[in-house]
Structure formats: C-alpha cells, structure tokens
Amino acid sequence: MVTPWSTNAVEITQNMGIEGIVRIEEFQPVPADFNDFDPMISQKFSTLTQDMYTVNITPEPILEIEDIDAYNKSEGLALNPEEVAYLNNLATKLGRLLTDSEVFAFSQANSEHCRHKIFNGTFIIDGEEQPTSLFKLIKKTSETNPNEIVSAYKDNVAFIKGPRVTQFAPKSADKPDFYEEKSFDSVLSVKAETHNFPTTVEPFSGAATGSGGEIRDRMAGGQGAIPLAGTAVYMTAYSRLLQDRPWEKAMAERQWLYQTPVDILIKASNGASDFGNKFGQPLITGSVLTFEHEEEGRKLGYDKVIMQAGGVGYGKLDQAKNIPQK
C-alpha cells in the first residue's frame, strides 16, 4: 500500500512541476535485531531495493461454507444466532451454499461506522410490525423542527445556516488575478465519525483515519466545503496511569487482547492530531471517559475503545446541496 506520507511527498513534487515521480517512501535504517517498532504500521526489510514494492500474491480459491455457525466462530465474525439463522435460510432460499466472501461481507454490514441493518430494519413489537424504523424516527426530529438546517441526511455531513461573510480572495480561481472582497451567504458544517475497532487494534492509524474520514465528508459535502477545526472523544477502560485512584482498583486489570487503555489514549490522540494537521485542521478540543464495573460476576467496561472524531467547517449556501440551486 502507498502510505499517506508518500501521497503528501509526491503531491509536493507535482506542485513543484517535477514529473515522473509516482512514489516516495520514508526509510529508516535499523539493526537486524531491532524489534521496537509497531508491525501494524511499519515493516522491516533486509535491503532497500525496488523489489520491496513488488507484490506477487495468488488469489485464494472461493470457499463454499457448509457450516455457517462454525465458520462464524472460527473467523471471529461476531454474528449472533439470529444472523446465522438468517444466512442459513438465505442459502436454502437460493438453493446453494453461501461463499466465504458473502458471509464475510454480511458480517461487515454491522460495521464500526453504522448500524443500518438495525436503524433501517423493520421493528416488530409484540408480533406487530411498526410503521416506522429507528432511522426514520431519528430523521423525524429535523423534519418536524428544521429550524436553521439547510441539509441533513443527504450527504455524510449536515449544513446549518451561517452568517453572511466577506471573503478576501482572488477575483478568479483559474488564473493569477487581483484580490478583492466578496460577500456570500455561508453554511456551517457539522459531522461526527466513529472509528472504534480500528483504533482498538492500531490506535495511531485507526484514530488518524477516523479523523480523516470526517474531514473528507465535510470537504465533500454538497459541492464542496472547507474544514476548520476538529474534535475527538475517547472512551476506554481505566488507564491506571496514576497510583492514587482507588476507583481504578475495584477491578483487576485484564490481559489486553490488543492495546492497553493508556497506549490507546496516547497513540490515538497523536494519530487524530497528526491527520488533522496534514490537512490544516487543528484538533482543538475533546473529551475522555473511562468505565469499568463488576456486578454479580459480570465484568463490564470499554475494552473496545469508542473513538469519535468530529468537526466543524463552512461552505457557501448556494453550494450546500449536490444539485446547484437556481
């Protein structure tokens, strides 16, 4: 894969008018026995040659899954019994076995970004189908009280009415030109993006791409908008960073499967800030919530971190929707 560092470096050469460079990567020489690196984002090579960019992988054959429940457990797909039953019924309806990619794709429908199969699903209460889904109920709030909302649930970002502003900018954007003052009606963009499990597995890159996702969505809102400032929220198990916290000693610390809470908080914060800075959007505020609780032999806690990236920005009112306004 091409790293974000390479993308930025190559773009600089293109802006300088240098042609023919398609990739630049950062290399750090280390001793052969060096092990103090994160294998999720770094890799060691014995020599620095062009061959390291060559990938020769033969595609694996398609597998037909006979026992979906066993495949779910062996691959860690986290499908619940109702979902396994649904897939078994689907295979019967289709008259064939489902493939590994089909089962895996279905498992990802319940992703870290959305719960559309729940939000848009049919609600049946006491055997009676309800007239509306959860997502329709959520949308109903803005439909009933639109207030200053310009656009919501149409892009991956929402716009609300902003003030009329004066911009000091070039007269034309396609050639060198004189600067002048321009007034226009603005909109303010608001956005939140979750990146929970990726941040649990690899905090720096997981949080970085979570922040990058919300920046991307606000830039792509309508016909285009500008990101201004970012926020980040983290919810983890107890960090146990200090000794004088008696409430953190109520439960014994677990053997962490991925990263420790303190590593997550440090690396994720660095990652979200790093990606924002590369786009000129500072991370200006955020919050942290830690939670663990044990009751009747059951242990609860934010062992899988909740990482929520948010942000605000602005755009032009007449560009807040994908279809130009007349």
C-alpha positions as CSV (number, residue, x, y, z in Angstrom):
1,M,0.0,0.0,0.0
2,V,1.0,3.6,-0.5
3,T,1.5,5.4,2.8
4,P,-0.1,8.8,3.5
5,W,3.5,10.2,3.9
6,S,4.2,9.1,0.3
7,T,1.0,10.7,-1.0
8,N,1.9,14.0,0.5
9,A,5.5,13.9,-0.6
10,V,4.6,13.0,-4.2
11,E,1.9,15.8,-4.3
12,I,4.6,18.3,-3.3
13,T,6.8,17.3,-6.2
14,Q,3.8,17.6,-8.6
15,N,3.0,21.1,-7.3
16,M,6.7,22.0,-7.9
17,G,6.3,20.9,-11.5
18,I,8.5,17.8,-11.2
19,E,7.2,15.0,-13.4
20,G,7.8,11.2,-13.4
21,I,7.7,10.6,-9.7
22,V,5.0,8.1,-8.7
23,R,6.1,7.1,-5.2
24,I,8.4,8.3,-2.4
25,E,8.7,6.4,0.8
26,E,10.5,7.2,4.1
27,F,13.2,4.7,5.1
28,Q,14.9,4.4,8.5
29,P,17.9,2.0,8.8
30,V,17.9,-0.1,11.9
31,P,19.9,-3.1,13.2
32,A,18.9,-6.6,12.2
33,D,17.8,-7.4,15.8
34,F,15.7,-4.2,16.2
35,N,12.2,-5.0,17.4
36,D,11.0,-1.8,18.9
37,F,8.5,-0.9,16.2
38,D,4.8,-1.2,15.5
39,P,4.3,-4.0,12.9
40,M,0.8,-2.7,12.2
41,I,2.2,0.4,10.5
42,S,5.9,-0.4,9.9
43,Q,7.8,-3.2,8.3
44,K,11.5,-4.3,8.3
45,F,13.3,-5.1,5.0
46,S,16.7,-6.7,4.7
47,T,17.7,-4.4,1.8
48,L,16.4,-1.2,0.2
49,T,15.5,-2.2,-3.4
50,Q,12.7,-1.8,-5.9
51,D,11.6,-5.4,-5.2
52,M,10.0,-4.4,-1.9
53,Y,7.2,-2.7,-3.9
54,T,6.5,-5.8,-5.9
55,V,3.6,-7.9,-4.7
56,N,3.1,-11.4,-6.0
57,I,0.0,-12.9,-4.4
58,T,-2.1,-15.7,-5.9
59,P,-5.8,-15.2,-5.1
60,E,-7.2,-17.8,-2.8
61,P,-10.0,-20.0,-4.1
62,I,-13.6,-19.3,-3.3
63,L,-14.9,-21.4,-0.4
64,E,-18.4,-22.6,0.0
65,I,-19.5,-22.5,3.6
66,E,-21.3,-25.6,4.7
67,D,-21.5,-24.8,8.5
68,I,-22.1,-21.0,8.8
69,D,-22.1,-21.2,12.6
70,A,-18.7,-22.9,12.8
71,Y,-17.3,-20.5,10.2
72,N,-18.6,-17.6,12.2
73,K,-16.8,-18.8,15.3
74,S,-13.5,-19.8,13.6
75,E,-13.2,-16.5,11.7
76,G,-14.4,-14.3,14.6
77,L,-17.2,-12.7,12.5
78,A,-19.3,-11.9,15.6
79,L,-22.6,-12.9,14.0
80,N,-25.4,-13.5,16.5
81,P,-27.6,-16.6,16.4
82,E,-30.4,-14.7,14.6
83,E,-28.0,-13.6,11.9
84,V,-26.6,-17.2,11.5
85,A,-30.2,-18.5,11.1
86,Y,-31.0,-15.7,8.6
87,L,-28.0,-16.8,6.4
88,N,-28.9,-20.5,6.7
89,N,-32.4,-19.6,5.5
90,L,-31.0,-17.5,2.7
91,A,-28.8,-20.4,1.5
92,T,-31.9,-22.6,1.5
93,K,-33.9,-20.0,-0.4
94,L,-31.1,-19.6,-3.0
95,G,-30.7,-23.3,-3.3
96,R,-26.9,-23.2,-2.9
97,L,-24.2,-22.7,-0.2
98,L,-23.1,-19.2,0.5
99,T,-19.5,-18.3,-0.2
100,D,-16.9,-17.1,2.3
101,S,-16.9,-13.6,0.8
102,E,-20.7,-13.4,1.0
103,V,-20.8,-14.4,4.7
104,F,-17.9,-12.1,5.5
105,A,-19.5,-9.2,3.6
106,F,-22.7,-9.7,5.6
107,S,-20.8,-9.7,8.9
108,Q,-19.3,-6.3,7.9
109,A,-22.8,-4.8,7.4
110,N,-22.8,-4.3,11.2
111,S,-19.7,-2.1,10.9
112,E,-18.0,0.4,13.1
113,H,-19.5,3.2,11.1
114,C,-23.2,2.5,11.0
115,R,-25.9,0.2,12.2
116,H,-28.1,0.5,9.1
117,K,-29.4,-3.0,9.3
118,I,-30.7,-2.1,12.7
119,F,-31.5,1.6,12.1
120,N,-33.4,0.8,8.8
121,G,-34.7,-2.5,9.9
122,T,-38.3,-3.4,10.4
123,F,-39.4,-3.1,14.0
124,I,-41.8,-5.8,15.3
125,I,-43.1,-5.3,18.8
126,D,-45.4,-7.9,20.4
127,G,-45.8,-9.5,17.0
128,E,-47.0,-6.3,15.3
129,E,-44.9,-4.5,12.6
130,Q,-44.3,-0.9,13.4
131,P,-45.0,1.8,10.8
132,T,-41.6,3.4,11.1
133,S,-37.9,2.4,11.6
134,L,-35.5,3.8,14.1
135,F,-33.7,5.8,11.4
136,K,-37.0,7.3,10.3
137,L,-37.7,8.3,13.9
138,I,-34.2,10.0,14.0
139,K,-34.9,11.9,10.8
140,K,-38.3,12.9,12.0
141,T,-36.7,15.3,14.5
142,S,-35.2,17.5,11.8
143,E,-38.3,17.2,9.6
144,T,-40.5,18.4,12.4
145,N,-38.2,21.2,13.6
146,P,-35.9,22.1,10.7
147,N,-35.0,25.4,12.3
148,E,-31.8,26.6,10.6
149,I,-31.0,23.2,8.9
150,V,-30.0,23.6,5.2
151,S,-29.1,20.0,4.5
152,A,-29.3,16.8,6.7
153,Y,-29.3,13.1,5.9
154,K,-28.5,13.9,2.2
155,D,-24.7,13.8,2.4
156,N,-22.3,12.4,5.0
157,V,-22.4,15.8,6.6
158,A,-25.0,18.3,7.7
159,F,-25.2,22.0,7.0
160,I,-26.9,24.7,9.0
161,K,-27.3,28.4,8.1
162,G,-24.4,30.6,8.8
163,P,-23.8,34.3,8.7
164,R,-23.2,36.4,5.6
165,V,-19.5,36.7,5.4
166,T,-16.9,38.8,3.4
167,Q,-14.1,36.9,1.8
168,F,-10.8,38.4,0.6
169,A,-9.9,36.2,-2.3
170,P,-8.6,36.3,-5.9
171,K,-11.1,37.6,-8.5
172,S,-10.8,34.3,-10.4
173,A,-9.6,30.9,-9.3
174,D,-8.3,29.5,-12.6
175,K,-5.5,32.0,-13.2
176,P,-3.4,34.6,-11.3
177,D,-5.6,37.5,-10.5
178,F,-6.1,40.5,-8.2
179,Y,-7.6,40.1,-4.8
180,E,-11.0,41.6,-4.0
181,E,-13.7,41.4,-1.3
182,K,-16.6,39.1,-2.0
183,S,-19.7,38.6,0.1
184,F,-21.7,35.4,0.3
185,D,-24.2,33.6,2.5
186,S,-22.4,30.8,4.3
187,V,-23.3,27.5,5.9
188,L,-21.7,25.7,8.8
189,S,-20.9,22.0,8.5
190,V,-21.1,19.6,11.4
191,K,-20.0,16.0,11.3
192,A,-19.2,13.0,13.6
193,E,-17.3,9.9,12.6
194,T,-16.7,6.7,14.7
195,H,-13.6,4.5,14.2
196,N,-13.8,2.2,17.2
197,F,-12.3,-1.2,16.4
198,P,-9.6,0.2,14.1
199,T,-8.5,2.4,17.0
200,T,-8.5,-0.5,19.4
201,V,-6.3,-2.6,17.1
202,E,-3.9,0.2,15.9
203,P,-4.6,3.4,17.8
204,F,-2.5,5.8,15.8
205,S,-3.6,4.9,12.3
206,G,-7.1,3.9,13.5
207,A,-7.8,7.3,15.0
208,A,-6.0,9.1,12.2
209,T,-8.2,7.6,9.6
210,G,-11.3,8.3,11.8
211,S,-10.4,11.9,11.8
212,G,-9.6,11.8,8.1
213,G,-13.0,10.3,7.4
214,E,-14.9,13.2,8.9
215,I,-12.6,15.7,7.2
216,R,-13.2,14.0,3.9
217,D,-17.0,14.0,4.4
218,R,-17.1,17.7,5.3
219,M,-14.9,18.6,2.3
220,A,-17.2,16.6,0.0
221,G,-20.5,17.9,1.4
222,G,-22.7,19.5,-1.2
223,Q,-20.5,20.7,-4.0
224,G,-17.6,21.2,-1.6
225,A,-16.8,22.9,1.7
226,I,-13.9,23.8,3.9
227,P,-12.9,22.1,7.2
228,L,-11.9,24.4,10.1
229,A,-11.5,22.6,13.4
230,G,-11.7,19.1,14.7
231,T,-12.7,17.3,18.0
232,A,-12.1,13.8,19.3
233,V,-13.8,11.8,22.0
234,Y,-12.3,8.6,23.5
235,M,-14.0,6.1,25.8
236,T,-11.7,3.3,27.2
237,A,-11.3,1.1,30.2
238,Y,-9.4,2.5,33.2
239,S,-6.0,3.9,32.1
240,R,-4.4,3.1,35.6
241,L,-1.9,5.9,34.8
242,L,-1.6,7.1,38.4
243,Q,-1.5,5.2,41.6
244,D,-3.8,7.4,43.7
245,R,-7.0,6.4,42.0
246,P,-8.8,3.9,44.3
247,W,-11.8,3.6,42.0
248,E,-9.5,2.0,39.3
249,K,-8.5,-0.7,41.8
250,A,-12.1,-2.1,42.2
251,M,-11.5,-4.5,39.3
252,A,-8.3,-6.4,38.4
253,E,-6.7,-5.2,35.1
254,R,-7.4,-7.7,32.3
255,Q,-4.9,-9.2,29.9
256,W,-5.5,-6.8,26.9
257,L,-6.0,-8.6,23.6
258,Y,-4.9,-5.6,21.5
259,Q,-3.6,-2.4,23.1
260,T,-3.7,-1.2,26.7
261,P,-6.0,1.8,27.5
262,V,-3.1,4.1,28.2
263,D,-1.4,3.2,24.9
264,I,-4.8,3.8,23.1
265,L,-5.2,7.2,24.7
266,I,-1.7,8.4,23.8
267,K,-1.4,6.9,20.3
268,A,-4.9,7.7,19.2
269,S,-4.6,11.3,20.3
270,N,-1.4,11.6,18.4
271,G,-2.9,10.0,15.3
272,A,-6.0,12.2,15.2
273,S,-3.9,15.3,15.6
274,D,-1.4,14.2,13.0
275,F,-4.0,13.6,10.3
276,G,-5.8,16.9,11.1
277,N,-2.6,18.8,10.9
278,K,-1.7,17.4,7.5
279,F,-5.0,18.9,6.2
280,G,-4.6,22.2,8.1
281,Q,-7.4,21.3,10.5
282,P,-6.2,21.5,14.2
283,L,-7.7,19.3,16.8
284,I,-8.9,21.9,19.2
285,T,-10.9,20.0,21.9
286,G,-12.2,16.7,23.0
287,S,-13.0,14.5,26.0
288,V,-12.2,11.2,27.6
289,L,-14.5,8.9,29.5
290,T,-13.2,5.7,31.3
291,F,-15.5,3.0,32.6
292,E,-15.3,-0.4,34.3
293,H,-17.8,-2.2,36.5
294,E,-18.3,-5.6,38.0
295,E,-21.6,-6.8,39.4
296,E,-22.9,-10.4,40.1
297,G,-19.8,-11.9,38.5
298,R,-20.2,-9.9,35.3
299,K,-17.5,-7.5,34.2
300,L,-18.3,-4.5,32.0
301,G,-16.0,-1.9,30.5
302,Y,-15.0,0.0,27.4
303,D,-12.4,-2.7,26.5
304,K,-13.1,-1.9,22.8
305,V,-12.4,1.8,22.7
306,I,-15.0,4.2,21.4
307,M,-13.3,6.8,19.2
308,Q,-15.5,9.6,17.8
309,A,-14.0,12.2,15.5
310,G,-16.0,15.3,14.9
311,G,-15.5,18.7,13.4
312,V,-16.9,22.0,12.1
313,G,-16.3,23.9,8.9
314,Y,-18.0,26.2,6.5
315,G,-19.1,26.5,2.9
316,K,-21.3,28.6,0.6
317,L,-25.1,28.4,0.9
318,D,-25.6,28.0,-2.9
319,Q,-23.1,25.1,-2.8
320,A,-24.6,23.2,0.2
321,K,-26.5,20.8,-2.0
322,N,-25.3,18.4,-4.7
323,I,-27.7,19.9,-7.2
324,P,-26.9,23.6,-7.9
325,Q,-29.7,25.9,-6.6
326,K,-31.4,28.1,-9.1
